[in-house]
Amino acid sequence: MLDLIVRNAKLIDGQKFELGISDGKIVEVADKIMDQYQGELILTEDQYVSPGWIDDHVHCYEKMTLYYDYPDEVGVKRGVTTVVDAGTTGAENIGDFCRLTKKTKTNVFALLNISKWGIVKQDELADLTKVQREAVQKALEEYPDFIVGLKARMSKTVVGSSGIEPLKLAKEFQSEYSELPLMVHVGSAPPELSEILALMDKGDVLTHCFNGKENGIFDRNTKRIKSFVWDAYSKGIIFDIGHGTDSFNFSVARQALNEGMKSHSISSDIYVRNRQNGPVYDLATTMEKLFVVGYSWDEILKQVTEVPARSFHLKNKGKLAVGYDADITVFTFDNSNRELVDSNGNIRSAKEVIMPVKTIIGGQIYDN
């Protein structure tokens, strides 16, 4: 007997089917499911489904003071089934973070900040004595199912006089663990973006890819994407949005699109202040901004499902297929106009708003 059948499920392309769920997994996908069942969810004609949305750049360790939030506030309540905390914690406090997440409805994973206390202060990589190989190794060994990668924040306010050295150390740590993902934050120089990208490899994730800063991908003189950025993009570095308070610019994203460069994954870089006061608010709002830039909804949905699941090796997530986790986002669209603001105060009008209405995590249904 199935625990749940989702009927009248419809993808963004209009394809219809039904989903059978048991023990938190998708066990059947068919045009019509005739099995006996305990629960039934019948979707309306204006509702769509996708694999559960994954936000691969959030800050949700509630005990921090600089960047913090609560997993369910940025997750299940916003249509997001899985969040990846992007380096809020380091080796000294990630254990406590892991224990707290056992109580959440949202699936939570973490990138380990290479600085042992994480983002306690803005300049966590200015003092390299806090970057300790043994501490990183111990954390990775103790929490292999929770830690899905490393995080290095490479901008002036974070590294101080350390320059490019923290990233070199992060790459050394990464090399000791086969296929361990690495996310790199970029911002103001030093270090220069060219230095950062030169050290990154295929599969590494560059977050804040469309920020409007001088040290970003856009050349203010030529009004085009910098040539060395194209080299990195072609090499297979993953470009991640990481909107945040200061790191997404409509014009940069649009110029990149005009030249044929698209992000690979869409994330919010959300925490309590930019959730409550903007400009982020939630992952859906960031998705809408990429639609306004010119991305299709099909592309956008893949960038919050399949791609982050692949980037961070989240097994059994990112697809609606037999054997995958029963993590599903049910959403609809509203055609009323909505004002969208990027990190630099630029305004665009959205004429199509995506609205999560139900979040299904491990077969459990939560209303939005």
Contacts in CASP RR format, 6 or more apart in sequence:
PFRMAT RR
TARGET T0000
AUTHOR 0000-0000-0000
METHOD contacts of the structure
MODEL  1
MLDLIVRNAKLIDGQKFELGISDGKIVEVADKIMDQYQGELILTEDQYVS
PGWIDDHVHCYEKMTLYYDYPDEVGVKRGVTTVVDAGTTGAENIGDFCRL
TKKTKTNVFALLNISKWGIVKQDELADLTKVQREAVQKALEEYPDFIVGL
KARMSKTVVGSSGIEPLKLAKEFQSEYSELPLMVHVGSAPPELSEILALM
DKGDVLTHCFNGKENGIFDRNTKRIKSFVWDAYSKGIIFDIGHGTDSFNF
SVARQALNEGMKSHSISSDIYVRNRQNGPVYDLATTMEKLFVVGYSWDEI
LKQVTEVPARSFHLKNKGKLAVGYDADITVFTFDNSNRELVDSNGNIRSA
KEVIMPVKTIIGGQIYDN
1 22 0 8 1.000
1 35 0 8 1.000
1 36 0 8 1.000
1 37 0 8 1.000
1 38 0 8 1.000
2 20 0 8 1.000
2 21 0 8 1.000
2 22 0 8 1.000
2 27 0 8 1.000
2 28 0 8 1.000
2 33 0 8 1.000
2 35 0 8 1.000
2 36 0 8 1.000
2 37 0 8 1.000
2 38 0 8 1.000
2 39 0 8 1.000
3 21 0 8 1.000
3 22 0 8 1.000
3 23 0 8 1.000
3 24 0 8 1.000
3 37 0 8 1.000
3 38 0 8 1.000
3 39 0 8 1.000
3 363 0 8 1.000
4 20 0 8 1.000
4 21 0 8 1.000
4 22 0 8 1.000
4 37 0 8 1.000
4 38 0 8 1.000
4 39 0 8 1.000
4 40 0 8 1.000
4 41 0 8 1.000
4 326 0 8 1.000
4 363 0 8 1.000
4 365 0 8 1.000
5 18 0 8 1.000
5 19 0 8 1.000
5 20 0 8 1.000
5 21 0 8 1.000
5 33 0 8 1.000
5 35 0 8 1.000
5 37 0 8 1.000
5 39 0 8 1.000
5 40 0 8 1.000
5 41 0 8 1.000
6 18 0 8 1.000
6 19 0 8 1.000
6 20 0 8 1.000
6 21 0 8 1.000
6 41 0 8 1.000
6 43 0 8 1.000
6 49 0 8 1.000
6 328 0 8 1.000
6 360 0 8 1.000
7 18 0 8 1.000
7 33 0 8 1.000
7 40 0 8 1.000
7 41 0 8 1.000
7 42 0 8 1.000
7 43 0 8 1.000
8 16 0 8 1.000
8 18 0 8 1.000
8 42 0 8 1.000
8 43 0 8 1.000
8 44 0 8 1.000
8 45 0 8 1.000
8 47 0 8 1.000
9 16 0 8 1.000
9 17 0 8 1.000
9 18 0 8 1.000
9 19 0 8 1.000
9 43 0 8 1.000
9 49 0 8 1.000
9 320 0 8 1.000
10 16 0 8 1.000
10 43 0 8 1.000
10 45 0 8 1.000
10 47 0 8 1.000
10 48 0 8 1.000
10 49 0 8 1.000
11 48 0 8 1.000
11 49 0 8 1.000
11 50 0 8 1.000
12 48 0 8 1.000
12 50 0 8 1.000
12 297 0 8 1.000
12 298 0 8 1.000
12 301 0 8 1.000
13 298 0 8 1.000
14 48 0 8 1.000
16 31 0 8 1.000
17 29 0 8 1.000
17 30 0 8 1.000
17 31 0 8 1.000
18 28 0 8 1.000
18 29 0 8 1.000
18 30 0 8 1.000
18 31 0 8 1.000
18 32 0 8 1.000
18 33 0 8 1.000
19 26 0 8 1.000
19 28 0 8 1.000
19 29 0 8 1.000
19 33 0 8 1.000
19 49 0 8 1.000
19 320 0 8 1.000
19 326 0 8 1.000
19 328 0 8 1.000
20 26 0 8 1.000
20 27 0 8 1.000
20 28 0 8 1.000
20 29 0 8 1.000
20 33 0 8 1.000
20 35 0 8 1.000
20 37 0 8 1.000
21 27 0 8 1.000
21 326 0 8 1.000
21 362 0 8 1.000
21 363 0 8 1.000
24 325 0 8 1.000
24 326 0 8 1.000
24 362 0 8 1.000
24 363 0 8 1.000
25 316 0 8 1.000
25 323 0 8 1.000
25 324 0 8 1.000
25 325 0 8 1.000
25 326 0 8 1.000
25 362 0 8 1.000
26 320 0 8 1.000
26 321 0 8 1.000
26 322 0 8 1.000
26 323 0 8 1.000
26 324 0 8 1.000
26 325 0 8 1.000
26 326 0 8 1.000
27 322 0 8 1.000
27 323 0 8 1.000
28 35 0 8 1.000
28 322 0 8 1.000
29 320 0 8 1.000
29 321 0 8 1.000
29 322 0 8 1.000
41 358 0 8 1.000
41 360 0 8 1.000
41 365 0 8 1.000
43 49 0 8 1.000
43 330 0 8 1.000
46 332 0 8 1.000
46 333 0 8 1.000
47 330 0 8 1.000
47 331 0 8 1.000
47 332 0 8 1.000
47 357 0 8 1.000
48 330 0 8 1.000
48 331 0 8 1.000
48 332 0 8 1.000
49 320 0 8 1.000
49 328 0 8 1.000
49 329 0 8 1.000
49 330 0 8 1.000
49 331 0 8 1.000
50 301 0 8 1.000
50 305 0 8 1.000
50 320 0 8 1.000
50 328 0 8 1.000
50 329 0 8 1.000
50 331 0 8 1.000
51 305 0 8 1.000
51 306 0 8 1.000
51 309 0 8 1.000
51 317 0 8 1.000
51 318 0 8 1.000
51 319 0 8 1.000
51 320 0 8 1.000
51 324 0 8 1.000
51 327 0 8 1.000
51 328 0 8 1.000
51 329 0 8 1.000
52 79 0 8 1.000
52 80 0 8 1.000
52 81 0 8 1.000
52 82 0 8 1.000
52 305 0 8 1.000
52 317 0 8 1.000
52 318 0 8 1.000
52 327 0 8 1.000
52 328 0 8 1.000
52 329 0 8 1.000
52 359 0 8 1.000
52 360 0 8 1.000
53 79 0 8 1.000
53 80 0 8 1.000
53 81 0 8 1.000
53 82 0 8 1.000
53 283 0 8 1.000
53 304 0 8 1.000
53 305 0 8 1.000
53 329 0 8 1.000
53 356 0 8 1.000
54 80 0 8 1.000
54 81 0 8 1.000
54 82 0 8 1.000
54 83 0 8 1.000
54 84 0 8 1.000
54 304 0 8 1.000
54 305 0 8 1.000
54 308 0 8 1.000
54 309 0 8 1.000
54 314 0 8 1.000
54 317 0 8 1.000
54 318 0 8 1.000
55 74 0 8 1.000
55 75 0 8 1.000
55 80 0 8 1.000
55 82 0 8 1.000
55 83 0 8 1.000
55 84 0 8 1.000
55 267 0 8 1.000
55 268 0 8 1.000
55 270 0 8 1.000
55 283 0 8 1.000
55 304 0 8 1.000
55 308 0 8 1.000
56 83 0 8 1.000
56 84 0 8 1.000
56 86 0 8 1.000
56 183 0 8 1.000
56 205 0 8 1.000
56 240 0 8 1.000
56 265 0 8 1.000
56 267 0 8 1.000
56 308 0 8 1.000
56 311 0 8 1.000
56 312 0 8 1.000
57 84 0 8 1.000
57 86 0 8 1.000
57 183 0 8 1.000
57 207 0 8 1.000
57 240 0 8 1.000
57 241 0 8 1.000
57 242 0 8 1.000
57 267 0 8 1.000
57 268 0 8 1.000
57 269 0 8 1.000
58 69 0 8 1.000
58 74 0 8 1.000
58 75 0 8 1.000
58 83 0 8 1.000
58 84 0 8 1.000
58 85 0 8 1.000
58 86 0 8 1.000
58 267 0 8 1.000
58 268 0 8 1.000
58 269 0 8 1.000
58 270 0 8 1.000
58 271 0 8 1.000
59 67 0 8 1.000
59 68 0 8 1.000
59 69 0 8 1.000
59 85 0 8 1.000
59 86 0 8 1.000
59 87 0 8 1.000
59 88 0 8 1.000
59 119 0 8 1.000
59 269 0 8 1.000
59 270 0 8 1.000
59 271 0 8 1.000
60 68 0 8 1.000
60 69 0 8 1.000
60 70 0 8 1.000
60 71 0 8 1.000
60 73 0 8 1.000
60 74 0 8 1.000
60 83 0 8 1.000
60 85 0 8 1.000
60 88 0 8 1.000
60 108 0 8 1.000
60 271 0 8 1.000
61 68 0 8 1.000
61 85 0 8 1.000
61 88 0 8 1.000
61 89 0 8 1.000
61 93 0 8 1.000
61 97 0 8 1.000
61 100 0 8 1.000
62 68 0 8 1.000
62 69 0 8 1.000
62 70 0 8 1.000
62 100 0 8 1.000
63 93 0 8 1.000
63 96 0 8 1.000
63 97 0 8 1.000
63 100 0 8 1.000
64 88 0 8 1.000
64 89 0 8 1.000
64 119 0 8 1.000
64 120 0 8 1.000
66 119 0 8 1.000
66 120 0 8 1.000
66 121 0 8 1.000
66 122 0 8 1.000
67 88 0 8 1.000
67 119 0 8 1.000
67 271 0 8 1.000
68 88 0 8 1.000
68 271 0 8 1.000
68 272 0 8 1.000
69 270 0 8 1.000
69 271 0 8 1.000
69 272 0 8 1.000
69 275 0 8 1.000
70 272 0 8 1.000
71 83 0 8 1.000
71 101 0 8 1.000
71 104 0 8 1.000
71 106 0 8 1.000
71 108 0 8 1.000
72 104 0 8 1.000
72 105 0 8 1.000
72 106 0 8 1.000
73 272 0 8 1.000
73 275 0 8 1.000
74 80 0 8 1.000
74 83 0 8 1.000
74 106 0 8 1.000
74 268 0 8 1.000
74 270 0 8 1.000
74 275 0 8 1.000
74 282 0 8 1.000
74 283 0 8 1.000
75 81 0 8 1.000
75 83 0 8 1.000
75 106 0 8 1.000
75 283 0 8 1.000
75 359 0 8 1.000
76 104 0 8 1.000
76 105 0 8 1.000
76 106 0 8 1.000
76 359 0 8 1.000
76 361 0 8 1.000
76 366 0 8 1.000
77 359 0 8 1.000
77 366 0 8 1.000
77 368 0 8 1.000
78 282 0 8 1.000
78 283 0 8 1.000
78 284 0 8 1.000
78 356 0 8 1.000
78 368 0 8 1.000
79 283 0 8 1.000
79 284 0 8 1.000
79 329 0 8 1.000
79 331 0 8 1.000
79 356 0 8 1.000
79 359 0 8 1.000
79 368 0 8 1.000
80 106 0 8 1.000
80 282 0 8 1.000
80 283 0 8 1.000
80 329 0 8 1.000
80 356 0 8 1.000
80 359 0 8 1.000
81 106 0 8 1.000
81 107 0 8 1.000
81 317 0 8 1.000
81 327 0 8 1.000
81 328 0 8 1.000
81 329 0 8 1.000
81 359 0 8 1.000
81 360 0 8 1.000
81 361 0 8 1.000
82 106 0 8 1.000
82 107 0 8 1.000
82 108 0 8 1.000
82 109 0 8 1.000
82 314 0 8 1.000
82 317 0 8 1.000
82 327 0 8 1.000
83 106 0 8 1.000
83 107 0 8 1.000
83 108 0 8 1.000
83 109 0 8 1.000
84 108 0 8 1.000
84 109 0 8 1.000
84 110 0 8 1.000
84 111 0 8 1.000
84 148 0 8 1.000
84 308 0 8 1.000
84 312 0 8 1.000
85 97 0 8 1.000
85 108 0 8 1.000
85 109 0 8 1.000
85 110 0 8 1.000
85 111 0 8 1.000
86 111 0 8 1.000
86 151 0 8 1.000
86 183 0 8 1.000
86 185 0 8 1.000
86 207 0 8 1.000
86 267 0 8 1.000
86 269 0 8 1.000
87 110 0 8 1.000
87 111 0 8 1.000
87 112 0 8 1.000
87 113 0 8 1.000
87 118 0 8 1.000
87 119 0 8 1.000
87 151 0 8 1.000
87 153 0 8 1.000
88 97 0 8 1.000
88 110 0 8 1.000
88 113 0 8 1.000
88 118 0 8 1.000
88 119 0 8 1.000
89 95 0 8 1.000
89 96 0 8 1.000
89 97 0 8 1.000
89 110 0 8 1.000
89 112 0 8 1.000
89 113 0 8 1.000
89 117 0 8 1.000
89 118 0 8 1.000
90 112 0 8 1.000
90 113 0 8 1.000
90 114 0 8 1.000
90 115 0 8 1.000
90 116 0 8 1.000
90 117 0 8 1.000
90 118 0 8 1.000
90 135 0 8 1.000
90 139 0 8 1.000
91 112 0 8 1.000
91 116 0 8 1.000
91 132 0 8 1.000
91 135 0 8 1.000
91 136 0 8 1.000
91 138 0 8 1.000
91 139 0 8 1.000
92 116 0 8 1.000
92 117 0 8 1.000
92 118 0 8 1.000
92 135 0 8 1.000
93 117 0 8 1.000
93 118 0 8 1.000
94 110 0 8 1.000
94 112 0 8 1.000
94 139 0 8 1.000
94 143 0 8 1.000
94 146 0 8 1.000
94 147 0 8 1.000
95 139 0 8 1.000
95 142 0 8 1.000
95 143 0 8 1.000
95 146 0 8 1.000
97 110 0 8 1.000
98 110 0 8 1.000
98 143 0 8 1.000
98 146 0 8 1.000
101 108 0 8 1.000
101 146 0 8 1.000
105 361 0 8 1.000
105 364 0 8 1.000
105 366 0 8 1.000
106 361 0 8 1.000
107 317 0 8 1.000
107 325 0 8 1.000
107 327 0 8 1.000
107 361 0 8 1.000
108 146 0 8 1.000
109 146 0 8 1.000
109 147 0 8 1.000
109 148 0 8 1.000
109 312 0 8 1.000
109 314 0 8 1.000
110 143 0 8 1.000
110 146 0 8 1.000
110 147 0 8 1.000
110 148 0 8 1.000
110 149 0 8 1.000
111 147 0 8 1.000
111 148 0 8 1.000
111 149 0 8 1.000
111 150 0 8 1.000
111 151 0 8 1.000
111 181 0 8 1.000
111 183 0 8 1.000
112 136 0 8 1.000
112 139 0 8 1.000
112 140 0 8 1.000
112 147 0 8 1.000
112 149 0 8 1.000
112 150 0 8 1.000
112 151 0 8 1.000
113 119 0 8 1.000
113 124 0 8 1.000
113 150 0 8 1.000
113 151 0 8 1.000
113 152 0 8 1.000
113 153 0 8 1.000
114 125 0 8 1.000
114 131 0 8 1.000
114 136 0 8 1.000
114 150 0 8 1.000
114 151 0 8 1.000
114 152 0 8 1.000
114 166 0 8 1.000
114 169 0 8 1.000
114 170 0 8 1.000
114 173 0 8 1.000
115 124 0 8 1.000
115 125 0 8 1.000
115 130 0 8 1.000
115 131 0 8 1.000
115 166 0 8 1.000
116 130 0 8 1.000
116 131 0 8 1.000
116 132 0 8 1.000
116 135 0 8 1.000
117 124 0 8 1.000
117 130 0 8 1.000
118 124 0 8 1.000
119 153 0 8 1.000
122 157 0 8 1.000
122 158 0 8 1.000
123 157 0 8 1.000
123 158 0 8 1.000
123 159 0 8 1.000
123 160 0 8 1.000
124 130 0 8 1.000
124 153 0 8 1.000
124 158 0 8 1.000
125 131 0 8 1.000
125 152 0 8 1.000
125 153 0 8 1.000
125 154 0 8 1.000
125 158 0 8 1.000
125 159 0 8 1.000
125 160 0 8 1.000
125 162 0 8 1.000
125 166 0 8 1.000
126 158 0 8 1.000
126 159 0 8 1.000
126 160 0 8 1.000
126 161 0 8 1.000
126 162 0 8 1.000
128 162 0 8 1.000
128 165 0 8 1.000
128 166 0 8 1.000
128 169 0 8 1.000
131 166 0 8 1.000
131 169 0 8 1.000
133 169 0 8 1.000
133 172 0 8 1.000
133 173 0 8 1.000
136 150 0 8 1.000
136 173 0 8 1.000
137 173 0 8 1.000
137 176 0 8 1.000
139 147 0 8 1.000
140 147 0 8 1.000
140 177 0 8 1.000
140 180 0 8 1.000
148 181 0 8 1.000
148 312 0 8 1.000
148 313 0 8 1.000
148 314 0 8 1.000
149 180 0 8 1.000
149 181 0 8 1.000
149 182 0 8 1.000
149 183 0 8 1.000
149 312 0 8 1.000
150 170 0 8 1.000
150 173 0 8 1.000
150 174 0 8 1.000
150 180 0 8 1.000
150 181 0 8 1.000
150 182 0 8 1.000
150 183 0 8 1.000
151 182 0 8 1.000
151 183 0 8 1.000
151 184 0 8 1.000
151 185 0 8 1.000
152 166 0 8 1.000
152 167 0 8 1.000
152 170 0 8 1.000
152 182 0 8 1.000
152 183 0 8 1.000
152 184 0 8 1.000
152 185 0 8 1.000
153 159 0 8 1.000
153 184 0 8 1.000
153 185 0 8 1.000
154 164 0 8 1.000
154 166 0 8 1.000
154 167 0 8 1.000
154 184 0 8 1.000
154 185 0 8 1.000
154 186 0 8 1.000
154 187 0 8 1.000
154 191 0 8 1.000
154 196 0 8 1.000
155 185 0 8 1.000
155 186 0 8 1.000
155 187 0 8 1.000
155 188 0 8 1.000
155 189 0 8 1.000
155 215 0 8 1.000
156 187 0 8 1.000
156 188 0 8 1.000
156 189 0 8 1.000
156 190 0 8 1.000
157 188 0 8 1.000
158 185 0 8 1.000
159 165 0 8 1.000
159 166 0 8 1.000
159 190 0 8 1.000
159 191 0 8 1.000
163 190 0 8 1.000
163 191 0 8 1.000
164 190 0 8 1.000
164 191 0 8 1.000
164 195 0 8 1.000
164 196 0 8 1.000
164 199 0 8 1.000
167 184 0 8 1.000
167 191 0 8 1.000
167 196 0 8 1.000
167 199 0 8 1.000
168 199 0 8 1.000
170 182 0 8 1.000
170 184 0 8 1.000
171 182 0 8 1.000
171 199 0 8 1.000
171 201 0 8 1.000
173 180 0 8 1.000
174 180 0 8 1.000
174 182 0 8 1.000
179 313 0 8 1.000
181 203 0 8 1.000
181 204 0 8 1.000
181 205 0 8 1.000
181 311 0 8 1.000
181 312 0 8 1.000
181 313 0 8 1.000
182 200 0 8 1.000
182 204 0 8 1.000
182 205 0 8 1.000
183 204 0 8 1.000
183 205 0 8 1.000
183 207 0 8 1.000
183 240 0 8 1.000
184 196 0 8 1.000
184 200 0 8 1.000
184 204 0 8 1.000
184 205 0 8 1.000
184 206 0 8 1.000
184 207 0 8 1.000
185 207 0 8 1.000
185 208 0 8 1.000
186 193 0 8 1.000
186 196 0 8 1.000
186 206 0 8 1.000
186 207 0 8 1.000
186 208 0 8 1.000
186 209 0 8 1.000
186 211 0 8 1.000
186 215 0 8 1.000
186 216 0 8 1.000
187 193 0 8 1.000
187 208 0 8 1.000
187 211 0 8 1.000
187 213 0 8 1.000
187 215 0 8 1.000
187 216 0 8 1.000
187 247 0 8 1.000
188 213 0 8 1.000
188 214 0 8 1.000
188 215 0 8 1.000
189 214 0 8 1.000
189 215 0 8 1.000
192 215 0 8 1.000
193 215 0 8 1.000
193 216 0 8 1.000
193 217 0 8 1.000
193 226 0 8 1.000
193 228 0 8 1.000
193 229 0 8 1.000
194 226 0 8 1.000
194 228 0 8 1.000
196 206 0 8 1.000
197 206 0 8 1.000
197 228 0 8 1.000
197 229 0 8 1.000
197 231 0 8 1.000
197 232 0 8 1.000
197 237 0 8 1.000
198 228 0 8 1.000
200 206 0 8 1.000
200 232 0 8 1.000
200 235 0 8 1.000
200 237 0 8 1.000
201 235 0 8 1.000
201 237 0 8 1.000
202 235 0 8 1.000
202 236 0 8 1.000
202 237 0 8 1.000
203 236 0 8 1.000
203 237 0 8 1.000
203 238 0 8 1.000
203 311 0 8 1.000
204 237 0 8 1.000
204 238 0 8 1.000
205 237 0 8 1.000
205 238 0 8 1.000
205 240 0 8 1.000
205 265 0 8 1.000
205 311 0 8 1.000
206 232 0 8 1.000
206 237 0 8 1.000
206 238 0 8 1.000
206 239 0 8 1.000
206 240 0 8 1.000
207 240 0 8 1.000
207 241 0 8 1.000
207 242 0 8 1.000
207 247 0 8 1.000
207 267 0 8 1.000
207 269 0 8 1.000
208 240 0 8 1.000
208 241 0 8 1.000
208 242 0 8 1.000
208 244 0 8 1.000
208 247 0 8 1.000
208 248 0 8 1.000
208 269 0 8 1.000
209 217 0 8 1.000
209 239 0 8 1.000
209 240 0 8 1.000
209 241 0 8 1.000
209 242 0 8 1.000
209 263 0 8 1.000
210 217 0 8 1.000
210 241 0 8 1.000
210 247 0 8 1.000
210 248 0 8 1.000
210 249 0 8 1.000
210 252 0 8 1.000
210 253 0 8 1.000
210 256 0 8 1.000
210 263 0 8 1.000
211 246 0 8 1.000
211 247 0 8 1.000
211 248 0 8 1.000
211 249 0 8 1.000
211 252 0 8 1.000
211 343 0 8 1.000
212 218 0 8 1.000
212 247 0 8 1.000
212 248 0 8 1.000
212 249 0 8 1.000
212 251 0 8 1.000
212 252 0 8 1.000
212 343 0 8 1.000
212 344 0 8 1.000
213 246 0 8 1.000
214 220 0 8 1.000
216 226 0 8 1.000
216 252 0 8 1.000
217 225 0 8 1.000
217 226 0 8 1.000
217 229 0 8 1.000
217 252 0 8 1.000
217 256 0 8 1.000
218 224 0 8 1.000
218 225 0 8 1.000
218 226 0 8 1.000
218 249 0 8 1.000
218 251 0 8 1.000
218 252 0 8 1.000
218 255 0 8 1.000
218 256 0 8 1.000
219 225 0 8 1.000
219 226 0 8 1.000
223 255 0 8 1.000
224 255 0 8 1.000
224 259 0 8 1.000
225 255 0 8 1.000
225 256 0 8 1.000
225 259 0 8 1.000
225 261 0 8 1.000
229 261 0 8 1.000
230 261 0 8 1.000
233 239 0 8 1.000
233 261 0 8 1.000
238 264 0 8 1.000
238 265 0 8 1.000
238 307 0 8 1.000
238 311 0 8 1.000
239 261 0 8 1.000
239 262 0 8 1.000
239 263 0 8 1.000
239 264 0 8 1.000
239 265 0 8 1.000
240 263 0 8 1.000
240 264 0 8 1.000
240 265 0 8 1.000
240 266 0 8 1.000
240 267 0 8 1.000
240 311 0 8 1.000
241 248 0 8 1.000
241 263 0 8 1.000
241 265 0 8 1.000
241 266 0 8 1.000
241 267 0 8 1.000
241 268 0 8 1.000
241 286 0 8 1.000
241 290 0 8 1.000
242 248 0 8 1.000
242 266 0 8 1.000
242 267 0 8 1.000
242 268 0 8 1.000
242 269 0 8 1.000
242 286 0 8 1.000
243 267 0 8 1.000
243 268 0 8 1.000
243 269 0 8 1.000
243 270 0 8 1.000
243 279 0 8 1.000
243 280 0 8 1.000
243 286 0 8 1.000
243 289 0 8 1.000
243 343 0 8 1.000
244 268 0 8 1.000
244 269 0 8 1.000
244 270 0 8 1.000
244 274 0 8 1.000
244 279 0 8 1.000
244 280 0 8 1.000
244 343 0 8 1.000
245 269 0 8 1.000
245 273 0 8 1.000
245 274 0 8 1.000
245 278 0 8 1.000
245 279 0 8 1.000
245 280 0 8 1.000
245 343 0 8 1.000
246 343 0 8 1.000
247 269 0 8 1.000
247 343 0 8 1.000
248 279 0 8 1.000
248 286 0 8 1.000
248 289 0 8 1.000
248 342 0 8 1.000
248 343 0 8 1.000
249 342 0 8 1.000
249 343 0 8 1.000
249 344 0 8 1.000
249 346 0 8 1.000
250 289 0 8 1.000
250 292 0 8 1.000
250 293 0 8 1.000
250 342 0 8 1.000
250 346 0 8 1.000
250 348 0 8 1.000
251 346 0 8 1.000
253 263 0 8 1.000
253 289 0 8 1.000
253 290 0 8 1.000
253 293 0 8 1.000
254 293 0 8 1.000
254 294 0 8 1.000
256 262 0 8 1.000
256 263 0 8 1.000
257 293 0 8 1.000
257 294 0 8 1.000
257 295 0 8 1.000
262 295 0 8 1.000
262 299 0 8 1.000
263 290 0 8 1.000
263 303 0 8 1.000
264 303 0 8 1.000
264 307 0 8 1.000
264 311 0 8 1.000
265 303 0 8 1.000
265 304 0 8 1.000
265 307 0 8 1.000
265 308 0 8 1.000
265 311 0 8 1.000
266 283 0 8 1.000
266 286 0 8 1.000
266 287 0 8 1.000
266 290 0 8 1.000
266 300 0 8 1.000
266 303 0 8 1.000
266 304 0 8 1.000
267 283 0 8 1.000
267 286 0 8 1.000
267 304 0 8 1.000
267 308 0 8 1.000
268 280 0 8 1.000
268 282 0 8 1.000
268 283 0 8 1.000
268 285 0 8 1.000
268 286 0 8 1.000
269 280 0 8 1.000
270 280 0 8 1.000
270 281 0 8 1.000
270 282 0 8 1.000
270 283 0 8 1.000
274 280 0 8 1.000
274 281 0 8 1.000
275 281 0 8 1.000
275 282 0 8 1.000
278 341 0 8 1.000
279 341 0 8 1.000
279 342 0 8 1.000
279 343 0 8 1.000
279 345 0 8 1.000
280 286 0 8 1.000
283 304 0 8 1.000
284 331 0 8 1.000
284 354 0 8 1.000
284 355 0 8 1.000
284 356 0 8 1.000
285 340 0 8 1.000
287 300 0 8 1.000
287 304 0 8 1.000
287 354 0 8 1.000
288 338 0 8 1.000
288 340 0 8 1.000
288 350 0 8 1.000
288 352 0 8 1.000
288 353 0 8 1.000
288 354 0 8 1.000
289 340 0 8 1.000
289 342 0 8 1.000
289 348 0 8 1.000
289 350 0 8 1.000
290 300 0 8 1.000
290 303 0 8 1.000
291 297 0 8 1.000
291 300 0 8 1.000
291 350 0 8 1.000
291 352 0 8 1.000
291 354 0 8 1.000
292 340 0 8 1.000
292 348 0 8 1.000
292 349 0 8 1.000
292 350 0 8 1.000
295 303 0 8 1.000
297 354 0 8 1.000
305 318 0 8 1.000
305 319 0 8 1.000
306 318 0 8 1.000
306 319 0 8 1.000
308 314 0 8 1.000
308 318 0 8 1.000
309 317 0 8 1.000
309 318 0 8 1.000
309 319 0 8 1.000
316 323 0 8 1.000
316 324 0 8 1.000
316 325 0 8 1.000
317 324 0 8 1.000
317 325 0 8 1.000
317 327 0 8 1.000
318 324 0 8 1.000
318 327 0 8 1.000
320 328 0 8 1.000
325 362 0 8 1.000
326 360 0 8 1.000
326 361 0 8 1.000
326 362 0 8 1.000
326 363 0 8 1.000
327 360 0 8 1.000
327 361 0 8 1.000
327 362 0 8 1.000
327 363 0 8 1.000
328 359 0 8 1.000
328 360 0 8 1.000
328 363 0 8 1.000
329 356 0 8 1.000
329 358 0 8 1.000
329 359 0 8 1.000
329 360 0 8 1.000
330 356 0 8 1.000
330 357 0 8 1.000
330 358 0 8 1.000
330 359 0 8 1.000
330 360 0 8 1.000
331 354 0 8 1.000
331 355 0 8 1.000
331 356 0 8 1.000
331 357 0 8 1.000
332 354 0 8 1.000
332 355 0 8 1.000
332 357 0 8 1.000
333 352 0 8 1.000
333 353 0 8 1.000
333 354 0 8 1.000
333 355 0 8 1.000
334 352 0 8 1.000
334 353 0 8 1.000
334 355 0 8 1.000
335 351 0 8 1.000
335 352 0 8 1.000
335 353 0 8 1.000
336 353 0 8 1.000
337 349 0 8 1.000
337 350 0 8 1.000
337 351 0 8 1.000
338 349 0 8 1.000
338 350 0 8 1.000
338 353 0 8 1.000
339 347 0 8 1.000
339 348 0 8 1.000
339 349 0 8 1.000
339 350 0 8 1.000
340 347 0 8 1.000
340 348 0 8 1.000
340 349 0 8 1.000
340 350 0 8 1.000
341 347 0 8 1.000
342 348 0 8 1.000
355 368 0 8 1.000
356 368 0 8 1.000
357 367 0 8 1.000
357 368 0 8 1.000
358 365 0 8 1.000
358 366 0 8 1.000
358 367 0 8 1.000
358 368 0 8 1.000
359 365 0 8 1.000
359 366 0 8 1.000
359 368 0 8 1.000
360 366 0 8 1.000
END
